[in-house]
Amino acid sequence: MRNTNKVFHLAIPCKELDETVDFYEKLGCKLARRYDDRVTFDFFGDQVVCHLNPDEIDDKPKMYPRHFGITFLDKDEYDQALEYSIQEKLPFFKEPMVRFEGRQEEHMTFFLIDPANNLLEFKYYHDSAMAY
């Protein structure tokens, strides 16, 4: 967790609550609250709320422009997240890769896809100054 007194909040659609809870708990997120129409998670120290809205699911998701995720500042944590995703057989949208190889903004990344086709990116910059 980062040292801050703020929590980022993101609300996204989901098509079914049980499969959403299963995916995010396998990812390591803690279920904070559950209602008939939404679930709230502790997503690596931030808040992600998945609102039941099956009519608003993107049938053909693309990485750009819409995705969200975590930028790890510690390579071991990135490696652990990748290993855990493989171990839990979470669905990859894009396999692990290196982007901008040889440049200052070079980083390792992979994308997962949740049951509602929301895309999640996990990355680690070799130069931590490039995280922002």
Beta strands, then each sheet from edge to edge (+ up, - down):
strand 1: 9-14
strand 2: 30-34
strand 3: 38-43
strand 4: 46-52
strand 5: 68-72
strand 6: 92-99
strand 7: 107-113
strand 8: 119-125
sheet 1: 1+ 4+ 3- 2+
sheet 2: 5+ 8+ 7- 6+
end
